[in-house]
Amino acid sequence: MKKILIFAIMLVLIGSMVALESEPSEVVGYVKYSCVIGSNLIALPMDAGYTTSATVGDDVTDADQMAYWNADSQGWISSGKNFLGNWLSPFTVDDGMALMARVTSDSDFFVAGAMYETEPTYSIVVGSNTIMVPLSKTELTTSALVGDDMVNVDQMTYWNSDSQGWISSGKNFLGNWLSPFSTDIAMPMMTRATEAFTWPAAPVENIKANKRNNTKR
């Protein structure tokens, strides 16, 4: 499904996921991110067994750089591939993490696996943070709905890989969102927060905070 979003994202919904080879009792599925030459914002919505940026990068066709947003320093941290094809300074990745992948050819990146045992949450700090729209929040179909669900944010942004730039929707002084855009579950985004909080909110005993997205490495 071609969108004017970051990618052409195809997600098999939780209740009707396409089955891949697996144990009979295991429900699995996949998400496809269609990448173009240049930078592409992707995410890890399924448990595909990735542990480092190198393992992700090896599965992204013709990727030569992987990066994550460090909210503490408010900047990108990257790992590049050298002329021997080895990844330099790879970093740890976590459930639901958003990543910027630079590729040298158009390709599709499939994240295939089981659903995470515990849905990832994000430790949001004041300033810019990367997130992914959770698989459980199928009702969040616009950036305004995502922003209202997060509450303490005043800007929502997505990466447009075709123009290689960010497209933003901000909240005005009346609390209304200007120029909201369409969103999908599994869509990676950038949000600007005015307070620190955890999202999505969950009972303390169930929270599995995705601190790698927004805190120390």
C-alpha positions in Angstrom: 0.0 0.0 0.0 1.8 3.1 -1.2 1.5 6.0 1.2 2.7 9.6 1.4 4.2 8.7 4.7 7.7 7.6 5.5 7.3 4.3 3.6 4.9 2.1 1.9 4.1 0.2 5.1 2.2 -3.1 5.0 1.2 -4.4 8.4 -0.7 -7.5 9.1 -3.0 -6.6 11.9 -2.9 -8.4 15.2 -6.1 -10.2 14.7 -5.4 -11.4 11.2 -1.7 -11.8 10.9 -0.3 -13.6 7.9 1.3 -16.8 9.1 4.9 -17.6 8.3 6.7 -20.9 9.0 6.5 -21.5 12.8 5.6 -23.8 15.5 1.9 -24.6 15.3 1.2 -22.8 18.6 3.1 -19.6 17.7 1.4 -16.6 16.1 3.8 -14.8 13.9 3.6 -12.2 11.2 5.6 -9.5 9.5 5.8 -5.8 8.7 7.3 -4.5 5.5 9.1 -1.1 5.2 9.8 0.0 1.6 13.1 1.8 1.6 14.4 4.1 -1.1 17.9 5.2 -1.9 19.0 7.5 0.9 17.8 7.7 4.5 14.7 5.7 5.7 13.1 5.6 9.1 12.2 2.1 10.1 11.3 0.3 13.3 11.3 -3.1 15.0 7.6 -3.9 15.6 8.0 -7.7 15.8 10.4 -10.0 17.7 12.8 -10.9 14.9 15.7 -11.7 17.2 17.7 -8.6 16.5 20.2 -7.6 19.2 22.4 -5.0 17.5 22.3 -2.4 14.7 24.7 -4.7 12.8 22.2 -7.6 12.8 19.4 -5.3 11.6 21.7 -3.7 9.0 22.7 -7.0 7.6 19.0 -7.6 6.8 18.4 -4.2 5.2 19.4 -4.7 1.6 22.4 -2.4 0.7 22.4 -0.6 3.9 25.7 1.2 4.7 24.7 3.1 7.8 22.3 2.6 10.8 21.5 5.3 13.3 19.3 5.9 16.4 18.1 9.1 18.0 19.7 9.7 21.5 17.2 11.9 23.3 19.6 12.7 26.1 22.0 14.4 23.7 19.2 15.3 21.3 21.3 13.9 18.4 21.8 10.9 16.1 24.3 8.2 16.9 25.4 6.1 13.9 27.2 3.0 12.9 28.6 2.7 9.4 29.9 -0.1 7.3 33.6 0.0 6.2 35.0 -1.1 2.8 35.3 -4.7 4.1 31.6 -4.8 4.8 32.1 -4.8 8.6 30.0 -2.6 10.8 31.9 0.0 12.9 30.7 0.9 16.4 27.4 -1.1 16.3 24.9 -0.4 19.1 22.3 -2.4 20.9 18.7 -2.3 19.7 15.5 -2.9 21.6 11.9 -3.9 21.1 9.9 -1.4 19.1 13.0 0.8 18.4 13.0 3.3 15.6 16.1 3.4 13.4 17.3 5.5 10.5 18.8 3.2 7.8 20.8 4.6 4.8 20.6 2.4 1.7 22.2 2.6 -1.7 19.4 0.9 -3.6 15.6 0.7 -3.3 14.5 -2.3 -1.3 11.9 -3.8 1.0 12.9 -4.5 4.6 10.8 -7.2 6.3 10.6 -7.5 10.1 9.3 -11.0 10.6 8.7 -12.8 13.9 6.4 -13.2 16.8 4.7 -10.4 18.8 6.7 -9.3 21.8 5.6 -11.0 25.0 5.2 -7.5 26.5 4.4 -4.5 24.3 7.3 -2.0 24.3 6.9 1.3 26.0 9.0 4.4 25.5 10.7 6.5 28.2 10.0 10.0 26.8 12.1 12.9 27.9 11.6 16.7 27.4 12.6 17.5 23.8 12.6 15.3 20.7 12.0 11.5 21.0 11.6 8.7 18.5 8.7 6.3 18.9 6.7 3.7 17.0 2.9 3.6 16.9 2.2 0.4 19.0 0.5 -2.5 17.3 -2.3 -2.5 19.8 -3.3 1.1 19.0 -5.1 0.6 15.7 -7.3 3.5 16.5 -4.4 6.0 16.2 -4.9 6.8 12.5 -3.6 10.4 12.5 -0.7 12.3 14.0 -3.3 14.3 16.0 -4.7 11.2 17.6 -1.2 9.9 18.4 -0.3 13.3 19.9 -3.5 13.4 22.0 -2.9 9.9 23.2 0.6 10.9 24.4 -0.8 14.1 26.0 2.3 16.0 26.9 3.6 16.6 23.3 3.3 19.7 21.1 4.8 18.4 17.8 4.5 15.1 15.7 6.9 14.5 12.8 7.5 11.8 10.2 10.4 11.2 7.8 9.5 11.6 4.2 12.0 9.4 2.4 11.0 10.7 -1.0 12.0 14.3 -0.2 14.6 13.2 2.4 13.2 15.5 5.0 10.9 15.8 8.0 7.3 16.7 7.8 5.7 18.1 11.0 2.4 18.8 12.6 2.4 21.2 15.6 -0.2 22.2 18.2 -1.3 25.8 18.4 -2.1 27.9 21.4 -5.7 26.6 21.4 -4.5 23.0 21.6 -5.5 22.2 18.0 -3.2 20.2 15.7 -2.2 22.0 12.5 -1.6 20.0 9.3 -2.1 16.5 10.9 -1.0 13.5 8.7 -2.1 9.9 8.4 -0.5 7.3 10.6 -0.4 3.5 10.8 0.5 1.0 13.5 4.2 0.2 13.3 5.0 3.6 11.9 8.1 5.2 13.4 7.9 8.9 14.2 9.6 11.8 16.0 7.7 13.6 18.8 8.5 16.6 20.8 7.6 16.4 24.5 7.0 19.1 27.1 7.3 16.7 30.0 8.9 13.4 30.8 6.6 10.4 30.8 6.2 6.7 29.8 4.1 5.9 26.7 1.9 3.9 26.2 0.9 4.1 29.9 0.7 0.6 31.5 0.5 -0.9 35.0 3.8 -0.7 36.7 4.1 -4.5 36.8 3.7 -4.7 33.0 5.9 -1.9 31.9 8.9 -2.8 29.7 10.4 0.6 29.1 12.2 0.9 25.8 15.0 3.1 27.3 17.4 2.4 24.5 15.4 4.6 22.2 15.7 7.7 24.3 18.4 7.2 27.0 21.9 6.0 27.5 23.7 3.4 25.4 
